Amino acid sequence: MRPLTEEETRALFEKLAKYERILKLATNVPRESLVSLGTCFGKFTKTQKFRLHITALDYLAPYAKYKVWVKPGAEQSFLYGNHILKSGLGRITESTAQYQGVVVYSMADVPLGFGVAAKSTQECRKMDPMAIVVFHQADIGEYIRHEETLT
């Protein structure tokens, strides 16, 4: 594993900031003192955008400010990599903005993955039941679907 460049480090923390603000504290460790972490949070694309992996879920979920709960019938669809529709939405955190990073939970408060809110909380209330409310980013089903590429 190679060390991150300054630009890559900035992109990583910008992406994580969408999900939790507490990671700002992690920037207190000097880069020279950091050798390696035990969990892969994601990878950089060829266009230098950071893509979060599902392996980061255990670290994001406890501190998530914006959450979405899916109904039991919609859990399987989300775990197969589909977006969350209004008909499958159980609850959503108040004041969630459009395009805000959210952690997706089952109704039993088990973290299932994360995504991006397609609409704000207010817009979700008056949407069509078949409209997308959360864009899928990653889910725990990826452990099975992509087990050979997750590191």
Buried (B, 14 or more C-beta within 10 A) or exposed (E): EEEBEEEBBEBBBEBBEBBBEBBEEEEEEEEEEEEEEEEEBBEBEEEEEBEBBBBBBEBBBEEBBBBBBBBEEBBEBBBEBBBBBBBBBBEBBEEBEEEBBBBBBBEEEEBBBBBBBBBBBEBBEEBEEEBBBBEBBBBBBBEEBEEEEEE
